[in-house]
Amino acid sequence: MNLLFIMVVHIFCTNVIYYDVYYKNTMNELEELRKKKLEQLQKQYMNGGKNMEGNMPNTPLNVTDADIDEHIKKYQTIVIDCWAPWCGPCRMVGPVIEYLAKEMQGKIVFGKLNVDENPQTSSKHQIMSIPTLLVFKDGNLVDRLIGALPKDMLKQKLEAY
């Protein structure tokens, strides 16, 4: 009876130790996965929330007077949304631009230019009404879309590029 009790205790302790080691290994693996994911999210955050697979962002770029020419040269096709925070139709177009940036990733890059903060570009491209979408292909302005267009209509017009 005493020997049986010792064997049961031994088996129980062995299993407890095994599970303890297994648990620690699993927790270490989970911690490693958590660290990798955190690093990935930090890189994505530092990149403005953009997924840069193939160097084509899946969210609109923040474009300014200082870097608009760089963006126009860098991407074969880029659509710049000229907007302002106080503009109601601009706020309606904003989510459409976000959606199309994901939907058309790899084909067209989207950017957002606040006209109040970037008067040089607004003047250079004669932005008189907002929202205005400037479509650049191979560094050249090829189209200008004015007003809050529905998502399907906007996508159809942009697919030509």
Summary of the structure (lengths in Angstrom):
residues: 161
radius of gyration: 27.0
end to end distance: 85.2
largest distance: 96.4
contacts: 421
relative contact order: 0.12
helix: 53%
strand: 18%
